[in-house]
């Protein structure tokens, strides 16, 4: 159902970053310098944050357009960046602390 939008965004971002979308386990997209977790539902943003929070790489939550504001609120103060469905960075990842 809603997974279709998730998969479309994840495939597009994986291609853009020259890697593969790992749909079966863990973080959706892992590159040499960043991790990207795709979330398309407001209710799963927290779970997405939990997925990437411990990574040593730049951490991003990629969301569909309707969840950009929600993702910005949820990631405030975490150091986790937010990108839109096309991979455009809305908020850069940083290290908190």
N, CA, C and O atoms as a printed pandas DataFrame, in Angstrom:
     atom_number atom_name residue_name chain_id  residue_number  x_coord  y_coord  z_coord
0              1         N          UNK        A               1    0.841   -1.194    0.000
1              2        CA          UNK        A               1    0.000    0.000    0.000
2              3         C          UNK        A               1    0.878    1.247    0.000
3              4         O          UNK        A               1    1.356    1.678   -1.050
4              5         N          UNK        A               2    1.091    1.829    1.193
5              6        CA          UNK        A               2    1.941    3.005    1.303
6              7         C          UNK        A               2    3.395    2.682    1.030
7              8         O          UNK        A               2    4.210    3.580    0.816
8              9         N          UNK        A               3    3.722    1.392    1.037
9             10        CA          UNK        A               3    5.098    0.965    0.792
10            11         C          UNK        A               3    5.553    1.282   -0.623
11            12         O          UNK        A               3    6.750    1.429   -0.869
12            13         N          UNK        A               4    4.612    1.389   -1.558
13            14        CA          UNK        A               4    4.974    1.690   -2.935
14            15         C          UNK        A               4    5.684    3.043   -3.031
15            16         O          UNK        A               4    6.719    3.159   -3.688
16            17         N          UNK        A               5    5.133    4.055   -2.380
17            18        CA          UNK        A               5    5.747    5.389   -2.385
18            19         C          UNK        A               5    7.134    5.314   -1.741
19            20         O          UNK        A               5    8.092    5.899   -2.247
20            21         N          UNK        A               6    7.233    4.599   -0.636
21            22        CA          UNK        A               6    8.515    4.400    0.063
22            23         C          UNK        A               6    9.539    3.797   -0.893
23            24         O          UNK        A               6   10.658    4.298   -1.009
24            25         N          UNK        A               7    9.157    2.727   -1.574
25            26        CA          UNK        A               7   10.080    2.035   -2.479
26            27         C          UNK        A               7   10.503    2.904   -3.653
27            28         O          UNK        A               7   11.663    2.874   -4.062
28            29         N          UNK        A               8    9.573    3.676   -4.195
29            30        CA          UNK        A               8    9.891    4.565   -5.320
30            31         C          UNK        A               8   10.925    5.606   -4.894
31            32         O          UNK        A               8   11.906    5.838   -5.599
32            33         N          UNK        A               9   10.700    6.232   -3.734
33            34        CA          UNK        A               9   11.637    7.236   -3.223
34            35         C          UNK        A               9   12.990    6.589   -2.943
35            36         O          UNK        A               9   14.027    7.130   -3.326
36            37         N          UNK        A              10   12.986    5.435   -2.277
37            38        CA          UNK        A              10   14.235    4.758   -1.919
38            39         C          UNK        A              10   15.033    4.355   -3.154
39            40         O          UNK        A              10   16.251    4.531   -3.188
40            41         N          UNK        A              11   14.360    3.819   -4.166
41            42        CA          UNK        A              11   15.050    3.422   -5.405
42            43         C          UNK        A              11   15.673    4.637   -6.088
43            44         O          UNK        A              11   16.813    4.581   -6.549
44            45         N          UNK        A              12   14.916    5.739   -6.149
45            46        CA          UNK        A              12   15.400    6.962   -6.785
46            47         C          UNK        A              12   16.642    7.499   -6.061
47            48         O          UNK        A              12   17.619    7.885   -6.702
48            49         N          UNK        A              13   16.599    7.523   -4.729
49            50        CA          UNK        A              13   17.726    8.041   -3.947
50            51         C          UNK        A              13   18.945    7.124   -4.047
51            52         O          UNK        A              13   20.076    7.602   -4.133
52            53         N          UNK        A              14   18.719    5.819   -4.036
53            54        CA          UNK        A              14   19.832    4.872   -4.155
54            55         C          UNK        A              14   20.541    5.076   -5.494
55            56         O          UNK        A              14   21.770    5.099   -5.558
56            57         N          UNK        A              15   19.761    5.221   -6.550
57            58        CA          UNK        A              15   20.339    5.443   -7.879
58            59         C          UNK        A              15   21.133    6.747   -7.911
59            60         O          UNK        A              15   22.240    6.801   -8.447
60            61         N          UNK        A              16   20.557    7.786   -7.335
61            62        CA          UNK        A              16   21.211    9.100   -7.291
62            63         C          UNK        A              16   22.550    9.037   -6.549
63            64         O          UNK        A              16   23.505    9.717   -6.924
64            65         N          UNK        A              17   22.613    8.217   -5.498
65            66        CA          UNK        A              17   23.829    8.118   -4.687
66            67         C          UNK        A              17   24.734    6.957   -5.097
67            68         O          UNK        A              17   25.724    6.666   -4.426
68            69         N          UNK        A              18   24.389    6.297   -6.205
69            70        CA          UNK        A              18   25.233    5.246   -6.750
70            71         C          UNK        A              18   25.344    4.014   -5.874
71            72         O          UNK        A              18   26.410    3.402   -5.794
72            73         N          UNK        A              19   24.260    3.644   -5.218
73            74        CA          UNK        A              19   24.263    2.462   -4.362
74            75         C          UNK        A              19   22.953    1.708   -4.536
75            76         O          UNK        A              19   22.136    2.055   -5.388
76            77         N          UNK        A              20   22.760    0.680   -3.728
77            78        CA          UNK        A              20   21.539   -0.114   -3.815
78            79         C          UNK        A              20   20.620    0.172   -2.640
79            80         O          UNK        A              20   21.064    0.477   -1.533
80            81         N          UNK        A              21   19.329    0.065   -2.912
81            82        CA          UNK        A              21   18.311    0.178   -1.870
82            83         C          UNK        A              21   18.165   -1.195   -1.224
83            84         O          UNK        A              21   17.858   -2.179   -1.897
84            85         N          UNK        A              22   18.384   -1.249    0.075
85            86        CA          UNK        A              22   18.260   -2.504    0.824
86            87         C          UNK        A              22   16.883   -2.539    1.477
87            88         O          UNK        A              22   16.692   -2.005    2.570
88            89         N          UNK        A              23   15.939   -3.163    0.809
89            90        CA          UNK        A              23   14.562   -3.157    1.304
90            91         C          UNK        A              23   14.323   -4.162    2.414
91            92         O          UNK        A              23   13.348   -4.048    3.156
92            93         N          UNK        A              24   15.210   -5.151    2.536
93            94        CA          UNK        A              24   14.929   -6.251    3.450
94            95         C          UNK        A              24   15.349   -6.028    4.892
95            96         O          UNK        A              24   14.718   -6.573    5.798
96            97         N          UNK        A              25   16.408   -5.234    5.139
97            98        CA          UNK        A              25   16.830   -5.103    6.526
98            99         C          UNK        A              25   17.600   -3.812    6.770
99           100         O          UNK        A              25   18.253   -3.274    5.875
100          101         N          UNK        A              26   17.504   -3.331    8.006
101          102        CA          UNK        A              26   18.307   -2.185    8.425
102          103         C          UNK        A              26   17.998   -0.894    7.696
103          104         O          UNK        A              26   16.877   -0.661    7.245
104          105         N          UNK        A              27   19.016   -0.068    7.594
105          106        CA          UNK        A              27   18.886    1.249    6.980
106          107         C          UNK        A              27   18.694    1.091    5.477
107          108         O          UNK        A              27   19.360    0.275    4.840
108          109         N          UNK        A              28   17.779    1.877    4.916
109          110        CA          UNK        A              28   17.416    1.740    3.499
110          111         C          UNK        A              28   18.580    1.960    2.545
111          112         O          UNK        A              28   18.793    1.162    1.632
112          113         N          UNK        A              29   19.337    3.036    2.749
113          114        CA          UNK        A              29   20.410    3.392    1.820
114          115         C          UNK        A              29   21.669    3.717    2.610
115          116         O          UNK        A              29   21.647    4.559    3.508
116          117         N          UNK        A              30   22.763    3.046    2.274
117          118        CA          UNK        A              30   24.040    3.274    2.949
118          119         C          UNK        A              30   25.082    3.571    1.884
119          120         O          UNK        A              30   25.290    2.771    0.972
120          121         N          UNK        A              31   25.745    4.732    1.999
121          122        CA          UNK        A              31   26.835    5.077    1.087
122          123         C          UNK        A              31   28.118    5.159    1.917
123          124         O          UNK        A              31   28.103    4.895    3.119
124          125         N          UNK        A              32   29.210    5.520    1.280
125          126        CA          UNK        A              32   30.472    5.593    2.010
126          127         C          UNK        A              32   30.464    6.675    3.080
127          128         O          UNK        A              32   31.180    6.568    4.076
128          129         N          UNK        A              33   29.657    7.721    2.881
129          130        CA          UNK        A              33   29.686    8.827    3.851
130          131         C          UNK        A              33   28.351    9.182    4.488
131          132         O          UNK        A              33   28.290   10.081    5.327
132          133         N          UNK        A              34   27.270    8.485    4.102
133          134        CA          UNK        A              34   25.977    8.818    4.712
134          135         C          UNK        A              34   25.041    7.625    4.762
135          136         O          UNK        A              34   25.194    6.652    4.025
136          137         N          UNK        A              35   24.057    7.731    5.663
137          138        CA          UNK        A              35   22.980    6.755    5.735
138          139         C          UNK        A              35   21.666    7.505    5.550
139          140         O          UNK        A              35   21.486    8.612    6.058
140          141         N          UNK        A              36   20.748    6.876    4.807
141          142        CA          UNK        A              36   19.464    7.514    4.522
142          143         C          UNK        A              36   18.350    6.522    4.822
143          144         O          UNK        A              36   18.323    5.415    4.285
144          145         N          UNK        A              37   17.447    6.931    5.676
145          146        CA          UNK        A              37   16.266    6.119    5.977
146          147         C          UNK        A              37   15.064    6.827    5.369
147          148         O          UNK        A              37   14.835    8.007    5.635
148          149         N          UNK        A              38   14.307    6.121    4.564
149          150        CA          UNK        A              38   13.135    6.699    3.906
150          151         C          UNK        A              38   11.896    6.428    4.752
151          152         O          UNK        A              38   11.644    5.295    5.161
152          153         N          UNK        A              39   11.128    7.483    5.007
153          154        CA          UNK        A              39    9.870    7.341    5.753
154          155         C          UNK        A              39    8.780    8.113    5.019
155          156         O          UNK        A              39    8.996    9.249    4.597
156          157         N          UNK        A              40    7.618    7.502    4.869
157          158        CA          UNK        A              40    6.520    8.156    4.146
158          159         C          UNK        A              40    5.290    8.371    5.014
159          160         O          UNK        A              40    4.278    8.891    4.545
160          161         N          UNK        A              41    5.373    7.974    6.272
161          162        CA          UNK        A              41    4.238    8.153    7.184
162          163         C          UNK        A              41    4.692    8.907    8.431
163          164         O          UNK        A              41    5.763    8.636    8.973
164          165         N          UNK        A              42    3.879    9.844    8.875
165          166        CA          UNK        A              42    4.205   10.615   10.074
166          167         C          UNK        A              42    4.424    9.685   11.269
167          168         O          UNK        A              42    5.297    9.926   12.103
168          169         N          UNK        A              43    3.621    8.619   11.341
169          170        CA          UNK        A              43    3.694    7.703   12.477
170          171         C          UNK        A              43    4.995    6.903   12.531
171          172         O          UNK        A              43    5.335    6.356   13.580
172          173         N          UNK        A              44    5.731    6.826   11.412
173          174        CA          UNK        A              44    6.963    6.024   11.411
174          175         C          UNK        A              44    8.241    6.868   11.449
175          176         O          UNK        A              44    9.342    6.327   11.352
176          177         N          UNK        A              45    8.099    8.182   11.590
177          178        CA          UNK        A              45    9.293    9.040   11.631
178          179         C          UNK        A              45   10.203    8.685   12.803
179          180         O          UNK        A              45   11.425    8.662   12.655
180          181         N          UNK        A              46    9.624    8.412   13.949
181          182        CA          UNK        A              46   10.414    8.043   15.131
182          183         C          UNK        A              46   11.204    6.768   14.899
183          184         O          UNK        A              46   12.365    6.672   15.296
184          185         N          UNK        A              47   10.583    5.794   14.261
185          186        CA          UNK        A              47   11.252    4.534   13.950
186          187         C          UNK        A              47   12.414    4.786   12.990
187          188         O          UNK        A              47   13.472    4.172   13.122
188          189         N          UNK        A              48   12.219    5.685   12.027
189          190        CA          UNK        A              48   13.286    6.025   11.084
190          191         C          UNK        A              48   14.467    6.673   11.786
191          192         O          UNK        A              48   15.624    6.382   11.479
192          193         N          UNK        A              49   14.166    7.549   12.725
193          194        CA          UNK        A              49   15.216    8.201   13.510
194          195         C          UNK        A              49   15.990    7.150   14.311
195          196         O          UNK        A              49   17.219    7.183   14.368
196          197         N          UNK        A              50   15.256    6.215   14.930
197          198        CA          UNK        A              50   15.907    5.143   15.692
198          199         C          UNK        A              50   16.861    4.323   14.816
199          200         O          UNK        A              50   17.905    3.868   15.284
200          201         N          UNK        A              51   16.498    4.139   13.551
201          202        CA          UNK        A              51   17.333    3.360   12.626
202          203         C          UNK        A              51   18.701    4.009   12.418
203          204         O          UNK        A              51   19.722    3.322   12.425
204          205         N          UNK        A              52   18.724    5.329   12.233
205          206        CA          UNK        A              52   19.971    6.001   11.831
206          207         C          UNK        A              52   20.745    6.654   12.976
207          208         O          UNK        A              52   21.907    7.018   12.799
208          209         N          UNK        A              53   20.126    6.808   14.134
209          210        CA          UNK        A              53   20.705    7.628   15.201
210          211         C          UNK        A              53   22.102    7.178   15.646
211          212         O          UNK        A              53   22.916    8.017   16.030
212          213         N          UNK        A              54   22.388    5.902   15.602
213          214        CA          UNK        A              54   23.692    5.419   16.091
214          215         C          UNK        A              54   24.779    5.364   15.018
215          216         O          UNK        A              54   25.922    5.020   15.319
216          217         N          UNK        A              55   24.448    5.691   13.802
217          218        CA          UNK        A              55   25.440    5.627   12.728
218          219         C          UNK        A              55   26.524    6.693   12.907
219          220         O          UNK        A              55   26.255    7.804   13.364
220          221         N          UNK        A              56   27.744    6.331   12.539
221          222        CA          UNK        A              56   28.865    7.273   12.593
222          223         C          UNK        A              56   28.910    8.166   11.353
223          224         O          UNK        A              56   29.624    9.169   11.339
224          225         N          UNK        A              57   28.155    7.809   10.315
225          226        CA          UNK        A              57   28.124    8.583    9.067
226          227         C          UNK        A              57   27.095    9.708    9.189
227          228         O          UNK        A              57   26.352    9.779   10.168
228          229         N          UNK        A              58   27.062   10.583    8.185
229          230        CA          UNK        A              58   26.025   11.617    8.143
230          231         C          UNK        A              58   24.676   10.909    8.065
231          232         O          UNK        A              58   24.492    9.999    7.257
232          233         N          UNK        A              59   23.744   11.327    8.901
233          234        CA          UNK        A              59   22.459   10.632    9.014
234          235         C          UNK        A              59   21.335   11.477    8.436
235          236         O          UNK        A              59   21.202   12.662    8.745
236          237         N          UNK        A              60   20.530   10.845    7.593
237          238        CA          UNK        A              60   19.430   11.556    6.962
238          239         C          UNK        A              60   18.130   10.774    7.026
239          240         O          UNK        A              60   18.112    9.545    6.971
240          241         N          UNK        A              61   17.049   11.522    7.141
241          242        CA          UNK        A              61   15.707   10.994    6.997
242          243         C          UNK        A              61   15.201   11.572    5.679
243          244         O          UNK        A              61   15.159   12.792    5.515
244          245         N          UNK        A              62   14.821   10.721    4.749
245          246        CA          UNK        A              62   14.241   11.183    3.489
246          247         C          UNK        A              62   12.737   10.974    3.578
247          248         O          UNK        A              62   12.269    9.880    3.894
248          249         N          UNK        A              63   11.987   12.029    3.296
249          250        CA          UNK        A              63   10.530   11.957    3.456
250          251         C          UNK        A              63    9.801   12.481    2.229
251          252         O          UNK        A              63   10.359   13.227    1.424
252          253         N          UNK        A              64    8.538   12.074    2.106
253          254        CA          UNK        A              64    7.699   12.616    1.043
254          255         C          UNK        A              64    7.324   14.052    1.418
255          256         O          UNK        A              64    7.473   14.463    2.569
256          257         N          UNK        A              65    6.840   14.800    0.437
257          258        CA          UNK        A              65    6.588   16.234    0.639
258          259         C          UNK        A              65    5.697   16.546    1.832
259          260         O          UNK        A              65    5.951   17.503    2.563
260          261         N          UNK        A              66    4.657   15.749    2.034
261          262        CA          UNK        A              66    3.717   16.083    3.118
262          263         C          UNK        A              66    4.318   15.893    4.507
263          264         O          UNK        A              66    3.762   16.388    5.488
264          265         N          UNK        A              67    5.433   15.192    4.607
265          266        CA          UNK        A              67    6.041   14.968    5.920
266          267         C          UNK        A              67    7.305   15.788    6.184
267          268         O          UNK        A              67    7.967   15.576    7.201
268          269         N          UNK        A              68    7.649   16.705    5.306
269          270        CA          UNK        A              68    8.867   17.501    5.496
270          271         C          UNK        A              68    8.799   18.291    6.813
271          272         O          UNK        A              68    9.736   18.260    7.609
272          273         N          UNK        A              69    7.694   18.990    7.030
273          274        CA          UNK        A              69    7.560   19.787    8.257
274          275         C          UNK        A              69    7.621   18.882    9.495
275          276         O          UNK        A              69    8.289   19.212   10.474
276          277         N          UNK        A              70    6.927   17.749    9.448
277          278        CA          UNK        A              70    6.935   16.801   10.571
278          279         C          UNK        A              70    8.347   16.294   10.840
279          280         O          UNK        A              70    8.767   16.192   11.993
280          281         N          UNK        A              71    9.075   15.977    9.777
281          282        CA          UNK        A              71   10.439   15.459    9.929
282          283         C          UNK        A              71   11.363   16.524   10.506
283          284         O          UNK        A              71   12.213   16.213   11.340
284          285         N          UNK        A              72   11.211   17.764   10.081
285          286        CA          UNK        A              72   12.036   18.848   10.621
286          287         C          UNK        A              72   11.794   19.003   12.123
287          288         O          UNK        A              72   12.734   19.208   12.891
288          289         N          UNK        A              73   10.531   18.903   12.533
289          290        CA          UNK        A              73   10.205   19.006   13.960
290          291         C          UNK        A              73   10.790   17.828   14.741
291          292         O          UNK        A              73   11.387   18.013   15.802
292          293         N          UNK        A              74   10.614   16.620   14.210
293          294        CA          UNK        A              74   11.059   15.402   14.906
294          295         C          UNK        A              74   12.583   15.327   15.043
295          296         O          UNK        A              74   13.089   14.804   16.036
296          297         N          UNK        A              75   13.313   15.845   14.054
297          298        CA          UNK        A              75   14.774   15.720   14.067
298          299         C          UNK        A              75   15.466   16.896   14.733
299          300         O          UNK        A              75   16.693   16.908   14.835
300          301         N          UNK        A              76   14.709   17.882   15.186
301          302        CA          UNK        A              76   15.305   19.060   15.819
302          303         C          UNK        A              76   16.179   18.645   17.004
303          304         O          UNK        A              76   15.734   17.923   17.897
304          305         N          UNK        A              77   17.425   19.112   16.996
305          306        CA          UNK        A              77   18.343   18.825   18.086
306          307         C          UNK        A              77   18.991   17.445   18.054
307          308         O          UNK        A              77   19.721   17.088   18.978
308          309         N          UNK        A              78   18.735   16.664   17.005
309          310        CA          UNK        A              78   19.280   15.299   16.938
310          311         C          UNK        A              78   20.542   15.198   16.088
311          312         O          UNK        A              78   21.292   14.229   16.211
312          313         N          UNK        A              79   20.786   16.188   15.227
313          314        CA          UNK        A              79   21.903   16.105   14.299
314          315         C          UNK        A              79   21.560   15.325   13.039
315          316         O          UNK        A              79   22.397   15.166   12.151
316          317         N          UNK        A              80   20.324   14.840   12.965
317          318        CA          UNK        A              80   19.876   14.090   11.792
318          319         C          UNK        A              80   19.333   15.063   10.763
319          320         O          UNK        A              80   18.512   15.924   11.080
320          321         N          UNK        A              81   19.796   14.922    9.525
321          322        CA          UNK        A              81   19.356   15.792    8.448
322          323         C          UNK        A              81   18.061   15.306    7.824
323          324         O          UNK        A              81   17.629   14.175    8.047
324          325         N          UNK        A              82   17.447   16.189    7.031
325          326        CA          UNK        A              82   16.200   15.854    6.355
326          327         C          UNK        A              82   16.363   16.141    4.877
327          328         O          UNK        A              82   16.864   17.196    4.489
328          329         N          UNK        A              83   15.934   15.187    4.047
329          330        CA          UNK        A              83   15.908   15.433    2.608
330          331         C          UNK        A              83   14.525   15.126    2.056
331          332         O          UNK        A              83   13.777   14.312    2.597
332          333         N          UNK        A              84   14.215   15.804    0.963
333          334        CA          UNK        A              84   12.925   15.593    0.320
334          335         C          UNK        A              84   12.949   14.331   -0.527
335          336         O          UNK        A              84   13.953   13.620   -0.560
336          337         N          UNK        A              85   11.841   14.051   -1.213
337          338        CA          UNK        A              85   11.719   12.816   -1.980
338          339         C          UNK        A              85   12.662   12.726   -3.180
339          340         O          UNK        A              85   12.891   11.635   -3.703
340          341         N          UNK        A              86   13.210   13.856   -3.618
341          342        CA          UNK        A              86   14.137   13.827   -4.752
342          343         C          UNK        A              86   15.594   13.802   -4.290
343          344         O          UNK        A              86   16.507   13.728   -5.111
344          345         N          UNK        A              87   15.808   13.862   -2.981
345          346        CA          UNK        A              87   17.172   13.858   -2.454
346          347         C          UNK        A              87   17.708   15.244   -2.170
347          348         O          UNK        A              87   18.850   15.393   -1.737
348          349         N          UNK        A              88   16.887   16.266   -2.410
349          350        CA          UNK        A              88   17.319   17.634   -2.099
350          351         C          UNK        A              88   17.405   17.785   -0.587
351          352         O          UNK        A              88   16.452   17.485    0.133
352          353         N          UNK        A              89   18.547   18.249   -0.117
353          354        CA          UNK        A              89   18.751   18.382    1.324
354          355         C          UNK        A              89   18.050   19.636    1.832
355          356         O          UNK        A              89   18.323   20.748    1.379
356          357         N          UNK        A              90   17.147   19.434    2.778
357          358        CA          UNK        A              90   16.393   20.528    3.377
358          359         C          UNK        A              90   17.092   20.985    4.649
359          360         O          UNK        A              90   17.152   22.177    4.949
360          361         N          UNK        A              91   17.619   20.015    5.392
361          362        CA          UNK        A              91   18.375   20.312    6.609
362          363         C          UNK        A              91   19.616   19.418    6.612
363          364         O          UNK        A              91   19.501   18.193    6.559
364          365         N          UNK        A              92   20.770   20.013    6.673
365          366        CA          UNK        A              92   22.029   19.241    6.671
366          367         C          UNK        A              92   22.199   18.449    7.956
367          368         O          UNK        A              92   21.814   18.888    9.039
368          369         N          UNK        A              93   22.780   17.280    7.806
369          370        CA          UNK        A              93   23.096   16.468    8.986
370          371         C          UNK        A              93   24.289   17.094    9.690
371          372         O          UNK        A              93   25.176   17.664    9.054
372          373         N          UNK        A              94   24.297   16.979   11.002
373          374        CA          UNK        A              94   25.426   17.491   11.789
374          375         C          UNK        A              94   25.616   16.582   12.982
375          376         O          UNK        A              94   24.793   15.707   13.248
376          377         N          UNK        A              95   26.691   16.791   13.690
377          378        CA          UNK        A              95   26.914   16.026   14.916
378          379         C          UNK        A              95   26.428   16.850   16.080
379          380         O          UNK        A              95   26.873   17.979   16.285
380          381         N          UNK        A              96   25.512   16.282   16.845
381          382        CA          UNK        A              96   25.031   17.030   18.009
382          383         C          UNK        A              96   26.087   16.991   19.110
383          384         O          UNK        A              96   26.928   16.094   19.163
384          385         N          UNK        A              97   26.016   17.987   19.980
385          386        CA          UNK        A              97   26.899   17.972   21.135
386          387         C          UNK        A              97   28.152   18.729   20.999
387          388         O          UNK        A              97   28.955   18.767   21.932
